[in-house]
Amino acid sequence: MRSIFRFLFVFLFSVVVVAGYNAAHAQEVIENYNVDIAVDSDGGILVHEQIRVYAMGHQIQRGIYRDWPARGRGFLGTQQFTDYQILEVKRDGRDEAHHTQNMGNTFRLYIGSANTYLTPASYTYDIKYYVPDQISYYDEFDELYWNAIGTEWIFPIQQAQVTVRFPGNVGITQYSVYTGPKGARGQNFVADVDGGLLSIQTKRAMSPYNGLTFAAAIPKGIIQQPKIGFLGRFNRAHPGFFFILLGLIATVYWVRHVWERYGVDPVSRGNAPFYTPPESISAAEAAYIKAKGRTYGSQLLPITLIALASKGFLHIKQEAKGGFYLEDTGEGKAFSELSFEEQRAYNFVKGGYKVKAHDYEMIRLSSLIYRNVEKACKGRYFKFNYKQWALSLVPMLLIMAALPFVTNVIPSKFSLLFFQIFLAAFVCMLPLAKMMFKIFTGTWYVFFKVLSGFAAIVVLALLAALIGDIWVNIATSYLVIFLGLLILFVSAYAQPLMEALTPKGRDVIDHLNGLELYMSAVEGKILEKFDPPQMSRELYEELFPYAVALGVESKWGDKFVAGMAAATVAGVVASADHIHAAPRWYSSSSSSKSMTSDFSAGHFFGDFAS
């Protein structure tokens, strides 16, 4: 009987012991964390970390990983890089598989094999590594500041020890130790100094995401301060600065060279008044040429309709409830002398047409007119020189392509792959979009143009993201980022610089400027010697479409009123009614108003933009 009780007692005692052991290890923990740091006379440190963990196959399945801060920022974004040189990695005294990964601001060491799973047990990992240039040099002392135990550990640390040994057994003059989460100043430690030896030990267990950081100062002269000149220190603090600076200089020089060759306008002959439009230039073409193509079909269409009205083909009626009706007068002559876009517009509204809000037929007509005007003017009177602008981008593209290699940083695989996919799709879309522009007109033309523009914006955004990813990984200083933005600005600003007038375009622009001067300037000394023509209703209405095209219709109207009033006083015009009568091609429900206030080009334009 005694033997049975003895057996039961031993059995129950064993169960209690095992249960207690399992309860103690119900979670994965770091049982002990020991760090030994030896400072050499060159300012580097040799670190040996011994980490004993209890693994249960939850978070610790194949091994562990260790994170270190890889870089930080100082004044003006100066970079403080840390070079970790892994010397030895072991598990339970045997070499262990491992690899490292640079993760931007973090340097990570992975320990363990992908094909080896750990059984629940305690394991001891030994990590030896060397980090150069870790001493900070001040006027009165030198200092080692080190994050001995990082705050990235997700496990509790039951106990930890840190030992720091300076060369020559020189006395440590002062030290500080902080424990706890990142940025905390906890005092969970006891420390002892013995000459050049600093020993630190935690007083109690540390919670997850708690670490230990110390700073220890020694007299100057013990550590040999590296002799690096100003340029060397500046380059280390602002990596890539001189490369980007040379790139900026090269970009400015190259852009200037390309601009001088392709983007310089012919010399103007001066600004003298003209009293007639340029020969064979319609009002819509005048607006397009004056704006160098920066106009829209919704602007060119109303100008074309006003031109048709001034030539007797249409009568524009403003209705009482709003909107306009285009009445075919049937009195237009010399149809063959109309410009191509005027012929297309007249054929469209022939027989009369009510302009409606959101009129897709008018949108179709406006895009058609824009394309006709663009085809007639683009390349003949001015050139955008997009190919030449692309040449000016060569330095910027070379700089961006070389930047990862110069700084030894490659963009992330995800952003690079993402950009390559969209770039390939965009390149494939180019011939398709070009074909669509030739096939479709009207609303579909506008749709494909907007779609192609959106695709271009997406690709440019992805390119910017890729460049941003490179710069984030490089984590260069703010000075380098500023120079990089200057390069992008110079390259972008070069595009309008590359636009240039042709010799024929120079003549037309000078002529239009002279016509604008005549229609907007008040009669006086500036025009007396040029002998301007006598103001008349015919002259006013003939030039009115060009006044609208050049944006001076209000001044041209004021000039007409003033001129006709003067002629009435002088007896040249029999009645003042000629001053206020509505134009022959326009009528309104409020016909009592003056002509210049009766017809609003802006109001007329608005109906086509809606």
C-alpha positions in Angstrom: 0.0 0.0 0.0 2.8 2.3 0.9 4.4 1.8 -2.5 1.1 2.7 -4.2 0.9 6.0 -2.2 4.6 6.7 -2.9 3.9 6.2 -6.7 0.9 8.5 -6.6 2.8 11.1 -4.7 5.7 11.0 -7.2 3.3 11.1 -10.1 1.3 14.0 -8.8 4.5 15.9 -8.0 5.8 15.4 -11.5 2.5 16.6 -13.0 2.7 19.7 -10.8 6.3 20.4 -11.8 5.6 19.9 -15.5 2.5 22.0 -15.3 4.4 24.7 -13.6 7.1 24.6 -16.2 4.6 24.7 -19.0 2.8 27.6 -17.3 6.0 29.4 -17.0 6.5 29.0 -20.7 3.0 29.5 -21.9 4.3 32.4 -24.0 7.3 32.9 -26.1 9.8 35.1 -24.2 13.4 36.3 -24.3 14.8 34.6 -21.2 18.1 36.4 -21.2 19.6 39.2 -23.4 23.3 39.8 -23.0 25.2 42.5 -24.9 29.0 42.9 -24.9 30.4 46.0 -26.6 34.1 46.6 -27.1 35.1 50.0 -28.4 38.3 50.1 -30.5 40.7 53.0 -30.8 39.4 54.0 -34.3 35.9 54.7 -33.0 34.3 51.5 -34.1 32.5 49.0 -31.9 32.6 45.2 -31.9 29.3 43.9 -30.5 28.4 40.4 -29.3 24.7 39.8 -28.6 23.7 36.6 -26.9 19.9 36.1 -26.9 18.3 33.1 -25.2 14.7 32.7 -26.3 11.9 30.2 -25.6 10.1 29.2 -28.8 6.7 27.6 -29.0 6.2 27.8 -32.8 3.9 30.8 -32.6 5.9 33.8 -33.6 9.2 32.0 -33.4 8.9 29.2 -36.0 12.1 29.1 -38.0 14.2 31.6 -36.0 14.3 35.2 -35.0 15.1 38.6 -36.6 17.0 41.6 -35.2 16.3 45.2 -36.3 18.7 48.1 -36.0 18.2 51.7 -36.9 20.0 52.2 -40.3 20.0 56.0 -40.5 18.7 59.2 -39.0 18.4 62.9 -39.9 20.2 65.9 -38.5 20.1 69.6 -39.4 18.8 70.3 -43.0 18.0 66.6 -43.3 21.7 65.6 -43.0 22.1 61.9 -43.1 23.6 59.7 -40.4 24.1 56.3 -41.8 25.1 53.2 -39.8 27.1 50.5 -41.4 26.4 47.1 -39.8 29.0 44.4 -40.7 27.7 41.0 -39.6 30.6 38.8 -38.6 29.1 35.7 -37.1 25.6 34.2 -36.4 25.1 31.0 -34.4 22.4 29.0 -32.7 23.3 26.9 -29.8 27.0 27.2 -30.7 26.6 26.2 -34.3 26.6 28.4 -37.4 23.1 29.4 -38.4 21.7 30.4 -41.8 20.9 34.1 -42.0 20.5 37.0 -44.4 20.1 40.8 -44.2 17.6 43.3 -45.7 17.9 47.0 -45.9 14.4 48.4 -45.2 14.8 52.1 -45.6 15.4 53.4 -42.0 15.8 49.9 -40.7 18.5 47.3 -41.1 17.2 43.7 -40.4 19.0 40.5 -39.8 16.9 37.3 -40.4 18.2 34.2 -38.5 17.0 30.8 -39.5 16.4 28.5 -42.5 13.1 28.6 -44.4 13.1 24.8 -44.4 13.8 24.3 -40.7 11.1 24.5 -38.1 12.0 24.8 -34.4 10.5 22.5 -31.8 9.3 24.1 -28.6 12.4 24.7 -26.5 15.0 27.2 -25.4 17.5 28.4 -28.0 20.6 30.6 -27.6 21.5 32.9 -30.6 24.9 34.6 -30.8 25.3 37.6 -33.1 28.6 39.3 -33.6 28.9 42.4 -35.7 31.1 45.5 -36.2 29.9 49.1 -36.6 32.5 51.7 -37.6 32.6 55.4 -36.6 30.2 55.4 -33.6 32.0 57.9 -31.5 30.7 61.5 -31.3 33.5 64.1 -30.8 32.8 67.1 -28.7 35.0 69.9 -27.4 35.6 68.5 -23.9 34.9 64.8 -24.3 34.1 62.0 -26.7 30.9 59.9 -26.4 29.4 56.6 -27.4 25.6 56.7 -27.7 24.1 53.3 -28.5 20.8 51.6 -28.6 22.0 48.3 -27.1 18.5 46.6 -27.0 16.1 47.7 -29.6 12.4 48.6 -28.9 11.2 46.4 -31.8 11.1 43.1 -29.8 7.5 41.8 -29.5 8.5 39.5 -26.6 9.0 40.2 -22.9 12.7 40.2 -21.9 13.0 38.5 -18.5 16.5 39.8 -17.8 19.2 41.7 -19.7 22.8 42.7 -19.2 25.0 45.2 -21.2 28.8 45.5 -20.8 30.8 48.3 -22.4 34.6 48.3 -22.6 36.6 51.3 -23.7 40.3 50.9 -24.8 43.2 51.5 -22.4 41.0 51.0 -19.3 40.5 54.7 -19.3 38.0 56.0 -16.8 34.4 56.8 -17.9 33.7 60.3 -16.9 29.9 60.2 -17.1 27.1 58.0 -18.4 23.3 57.9 -18.8 21.0 54.9 -19.3 17.3 54.8 -20.3 14.9 51.9 -20.6 11.4 51.5 -21.8 9.5 52.2 -25.1 11.0 54.5 -27.8 11.7 57.9 -26.4 11.1 56.9 -22.8 13.5 57.7 -20.0 12.8 54.7 -17.7 15.3 53.7 -15.0 14.8 49.9 -14.9 18.5 49.3 -14.4 21.5 49.2 -12.0 24.9 50.2 -13.3 28.5 50.0 -12.2 31.7 51.7 -13.5 35.1 50.2 -13.1 37.7 52.4 -15.0 36.8 51.9 -18.7 34.2 49.2 -18.0 30.5 50.0 -17.8 28.2 47.2 -16.6 24.4 47.6 -16.8 21.8 45.1 -15.6 18.0 45.4 -15.6 16.2 45.2 -12.2 13.1 43.5 -13.5 11.7 42.1 -16.7 11.0 44.4 -19.6 7.7 44.4 -21.4 7.4 44.0 -25.2 8.6 46.9 -27.3 10.9 48.0 -24.4 14.6 48.6 -25.0 17.7 49.9 -23.4 19.9 52.9 -24.6 23.0 54.3 -23.0 25.5 57.1 -23.5 29.0 57.0 -22.0 31.6 59.7 -22.1 35.4 59.4 -21.9 38.2 62.0 -22.0 39.4 63.3 -25.4 42.4 61.8 -27.0 41.7 58.1 -26.2 39.8 57.6 -29.5 41.5 58.7 -32.7 39.2 61.2 -34.4 39.2 60.6 -38.2 40.7 63.4 -40.3 38.0 64.2 -42.8 37.9 67.5 -44.6 34.9 69.8 -45.0 34.0 68.4 -48.4 34.2 64.8 -47.1 32.0 65.5 -44.1 29.6 67.5 -46.3 29.3 64.6 -48.8 28.7 62.1 -46.0 26.0 64.3 -44.5 24.4 65.1 -47.9 25.0 62.1 -50.1 24.5 62.7 -53.8 24.7 66.5 -53.4 27.6 67.1 -55.7 26.2 64.6 -58.3 22.8 66.4 -58.3 24.5 69.8 -58.4 26.4 68.8 -61.5 23.2 67.4 -62.9 21.4 70.7 -62.4 24.2 72.6 -64.1 24.2 70.2 -67.0 20.4 70.4 -67.2 20.4 74.2 -67.3 23.2 74.3 -69.9 21.5 71.7 -72.1 18.0 73.3 -71.9 19.6 76.6 -72.9 21.4 75.0 -75.8 18.2 73.3 -77.1 16.2 76.5 -76.6 18.6 78.6 -78.5 18.6 76.2 -81.4 14.8 75.5 -81.6 12.8 77.7 -79.2 13.9 81.3 -80.1 11.2 83.3 -82.0 12.1 85.3 -85.1 12.7 88.9 -84.3 9.6 91.1 -84.3 9.4 94.0 -86.7 7.8 96.2 -84.1 4.3 97.1 -83.0 2.6 99.3 -85.6 -1.2 99.5 -86.0 -2.9 97.5 -88.7 -6.5 98.3 -89.9 -7.3 95.1 -91.7 -6.9 91.4 -90.6 -4.0 89.3 -91.9 -4.7 88.0 -95.4 -6.3 84.6 -95.5 -6.6 84.4 -91.7 -10.1 83.8 -90.3 -11.2 85.1 -87.0 -11.0 81.6 -85.4 -7.5 81.1 -86.8 -6.5 84.5 -85.4 -7.7 83.4 -81.9 -5.8 80.1 -82.3 -2.6 81.7 -83.5 -2.6 84.5 -80.9 -3.0 81.9 -78.1 -0.4 79.6 -79.7 -2.9 76.8 -79.7 -4.0 77.2 -76.1 -7.6 77.6 -76.8 -10.7 75.3 -77.1 -13.3 74.4 -79.6 -15.9 76.0 -77.3 -14.1 79.3 -77.9 -13.5 78.9 -81.6 -17.1 77.9 -82.5 -18.8 81.1 -81.3 -16.1 83.2 -82.9 -16.8 81.3 -86.2 -20.6 81.9 -85.9 -20.1 85.6 -85.2 -17.9 85.8 -88.3 -20.7 84.1 -90.3 -23.2 86.6 -88.9 -20.9 89.6 -89.7 -20.7 88.3 -93.3 -24.5 88.1 -93.6 -25.0 84.3 -93.4 -26.6 84.2 -90.0 -28.8 86.3 -87.8 -28.2 85.8 -84.0 -31.3 86.1 -81.9 -31.2 86.2 -78.1 -34.4 84.8 -76.8 -36.4 86.2 -73.9 -36.1 83.0 -71.9 -32.4 82.8 -72.5 -30.3 81.0 -75.1 -29.7 81.9 -78.7 -31.3 81.0 -82.0 -29.1 81.0 -85.2 -31.3 82.1 -88.1 -30.2 81.4 -91.6 -30.6 84.6 -93.5 -30.2 83.1 -96.9 -28.5 86.3 -97.9 -24.9 85.1 -97.5 -22.8 85.5 -100.6 -19.4 84.2 -101.7 -19.7 80.9 -99.8 -16.5 79.7 -101.5 -14.6 82.6 -99.9 -15.4 81.4 -96.4 -12.7 79.7 -94.4 -13.0 75.9 -94.1 -14.3 76.0 -90.6 -16.8 78.7 -91.5 -18.1 76.5 -94.3 -18.4 73.5 -92.0 -20.2 75.6 -89.3 -22.6 77.1 -91.9 -23.5 73.7 -93.3 -24.2 72.5 -89.8 -26.6 75.4 -88.8 -28.0 75.9 -92.3 -31.8 76.4 -92.2 -31.6 77.6 -88.6 -30.5 76.1 -85.2 -31.5 76.5 -81.6 -28.5 76.5 -79.3 -29.4 74.3 -76.3 -27.6 73.7 -73.0 -25.4 70.6 -73.1 -25.8 70.4 -76.8 -23.8 67.4 -77.9 -24.2 68.2 -81.5 -22.6 71.6 -80.8 -19.8 69.9 -78.9 -19.2 67.6 -81.9 -19.1 70.7 -84.2 -16.8 72.6 -81.8 -14.3 69.7 -81.7 -14.5 69.4 -85.5 -13.8 73.1 -85.9 -10.9 73.0 -83.5 -9.3 70.1 -85.4 -9.7 72.0 -88.7 -8.2 75.2 -87.3 -5.4 73.2 -85.6 -4.6 71.4 -88.8 -4.5 74.6 -90.7 -2.3 76.5 -88.2 -0.2 74.0 -86.2 3.3 73.8 -87.7 2.7 76.5 -90.2 2.6 79.5 -87.9 4.2 78.1 -84.7 5.7 74.8 -83.5 5.3 73.2 -80.1 8.7 71.4 -80.6 7.8 68.5 -78.4 10.6 66.3 -79.8 13.1 69.1 -79.1 11.6 69.4 -75.6 12.2 65.7 -75.1 15.8 66.3 -76.0 16.0 68.8 -73.1 14.8 66.0 -70.7 17.8 63.8 -71.5 20.0 65.2 -68.6 17.1 64.8 -66.1 16.4 61.2 -67.2 20.1 60.3 -67.1 20.4 61.7 -63.6 17.3 59.9 -62.3 18.5 56.6 -64.0 22.0 57.0 -62.4 20.9 58.1 -59.0 20.2 54.6 -57.6 23.6 53.4 -58.7 25.5 56.4 -57.5 23.9 56.1 -54.1 23.9 52.3 -54.2 20.1 52.2 -53.6 17.6 50.4 -55.8 13.9 51.3 -55.8 11.5 48.8 -54.3 10.5 45.9 -56.6 6.8 46.6 -56.2 7.0 50.3 -57.4 9.3 49.4 -60.2 7.1 46.6 -61.4 4.0 48.7 -61.0 5.5 51.5 -63.1 6.7 49.1 -65.8 3.2 47.6 -66.2 1.6 51.0 -66.7 4.4 52.3 -68.9 3.9 49.3 -71.2 0.2 49.9 -71.3 0.7 53.6 -72.0 3.1 52.9 -74.9 0.7 50.4 -76.4 -2.1 53.0 -76.1 -0.2 55.6 -78.1 -0.7 54.2 -81.6 -4.3 53.2 -80.6 -5.1 56.7 -79.5 -3.6 58.2 -82.6 -5.8 55.9 -84.7 -8.9 56.9 -82.7 -8.2 60.6 -83.2 -8.3 60.0 -86.9 -11.5 57.9 -86.9 -13.7 59.6 -84.4 -14.9 63.2 -84.2 -17.1 65.2 -81.9 -17.9 63.8 -78.5 -15.8 60.6 -79.1 -12.8 62.7 -80.2 -13.1 64.7 -76.9 -13.5 61.5 -75.0 -10.4 59.8 -76.4 -8.4 63.0 -76.0 -9.4 63.3 -72.3 -8.7 59.6 -71.8 -5.2 59.9 -73.4 -4.5 62.9 -71.2 -5.7 61.0 -68.1 -3.4 58.1 -69.1 -0.5 60.4 -69.4 -1.2 61.9 -66.0 -1.3 58.4 -64.5 2.0 57.5 -66.0 3.6 60.7 -64.8 2.2 60.2 -61.4 3.7 56.6 -61.3 7.0 58.0 -62.5 6.9 60.6 -59.7 6.1 57.8 -57.2 9.0 55.7 -58.5 11.4 58.7 -58.2 9.9 59.4 -54.8 10.5 55.8 -53.8 14.1 56.1 -54.9 14.6 59.3 -52.9 12.9 57.8 -49.9 15.3 54.8 -50.0 18.2 57.1 -50.5 16.8 59.3 -47.8 19.0 62.1 -48.9 19.2 65.5 -47.3 16.7 68.3 -47.9 19.4 70.1 -49.8 19.6 67.3 -52.3 15.8 67.0 -52.6 15.7 70.7 -53.2 18.2 70.5 -56.1 16.3 67.5 -57.5 13.1 69.6 -57.5 14.9 72.4 -59.2 16.0 69.9 -62.0 12.3 68.9 -62.4 11.2 72.5 -62.5 13.8 73.5 -65.1 12.8 70.5 -67.2 9.1 71.3 -67.0 9.6 75.0 -67.6 11.6 74.1 -70.7 8.4 73.0 -72.5 6.8 76.4 -73.1 10.2 77.8 -73.9 10.6 75.4 -76.8 7.4 76.7 -78.5 8.5 78.9 -81.3 6.9 81.0 -84.0 7.8 80.3 -87.6 8.8 83.3 -89.8 5.3 83.3 -91.3 3.8 83.0 -87.8 6.0 86.0 -86.6 4.5 88.1 -89.4 0.9 87.1 -88.5 1.4 87.7 -84.8 2.9 91.2 -85.6 -0.1 91.9 -87.8 -2.6 90.7 -85.1 -0.8 92.8 -82.5 -1.1 95.8 -84.7 -4.8 95.1 -85.3 -5.3 94.7 -81.6 -3.5 98.0 -81.0 -5.8 99.8 -83.5 -9.0 98.3 -82.0 -8.1 99.0 -78.4 -6.2 102.3 -78.5 -8.0 105.6 -78.2 -7.6 107.9 -81.2 -4.9 110.4 -80.5 -1.3 111.2 -81.1 -0.3 107.5 -81.1 -2.5 106.9 -84.2 -2.6 110.3 -85.9 0.5 109.7 -88.1 -0.8 106.4 -89.2 -4.0 107.9 -90.8 -6.6 105.4 -89.5 -9.7 104.8 -91.6 -13.0 106.6 -90.8 -15.0 104.7 -88.3 -18.2 103.3 -89.7 -20.7 100.6 -88.9 -19.5 98.5 -91.8 -15.9 98.7 -90.5 -17.0 97.9 -86.9 -19.0 94.9 -87.9 -16.4 93.6 -90.3 -13.7 93.6 -87.6 -15.9 92.6 -84.7 -15.2 88.8 -85.0 -11.4 89.7 -84.8 -12.0 91.9 -81.8 -13.7 88.9 -80.1 -10.8 86.6 -81.2 -8.3 89.0 -79.7 -10.3 89.7 -76.5 -10.8 93.4 -77.1 -14.5 93.4 -78.2 -15.4 95.7 -75.4 -12.8 98.3 -76.2 -13.6 98.0 -79.9 -17.3 98.7 -79.1 -16.3 101.8 -77.0 -14.1 103.0 -79.8 -17.0 102.6 -82.2 -19.4 104.6 -80.0 -16.8 107.3 -79.5 -16.0 107.5 -83.2 -19.6 107.6 -84.3 -20.4 110.2 -81.7 -17.6 112.4 -82.9 -18.8 111.9 -86.5 -22.3 112.9 -85.5 -21.1 116.1 -83.9 -19.0 116.9 -87.0 -22.0 116.3 -89.2 -20.5 113.3 -91.0 -23.3 111.1 -89.7 -26.8 112.4 -90.0 -28.3 110.9 -86.9 -27.1 109.7 -83.5 -29.4 106.7 -83.9 -26.5 105.0 -85.8 -24.6 105.0 -82.5 -27.1 102.9 -80.5 -28.9 100.9 -83.1 -28.5 97.1 -82.7 -26.2 95.4 -85.2 -27.9 94.0 -88.3 -26.9 90.4 -87.5 -28.1 90.5 -83.9 -31.5 91.0 -82.2 -32.6 90.7 -78.6 -35.8 90.9 -76.6 -34.2 94.0 -74.9 -33.6 95.9 -78.1 -33.7 99.2 -76.3 -30.2 98.7 -75.0 -27.1 100.0 -76.7 -25.4 97.8 -79.2 -22.3 97.3 -77.1 -24.3 96.2 -74.1 -26.9 94.4 -76.2 -24.5 91.7 -77.5 -22.3 90.1 -74.9 -19.6 87.9 -76.4 -19.0 86.4 -72.9 -22.7 85.4 -72.7 -22.7 84.0 -76.2 -19.6 82.0 -75.4 -21.2 80.7 -72.2 -24.0 79.0 -74.0 -21.4 76.9 -76.0 -19.3 76.1 -72.9 -22.4 74.7 -71.0 
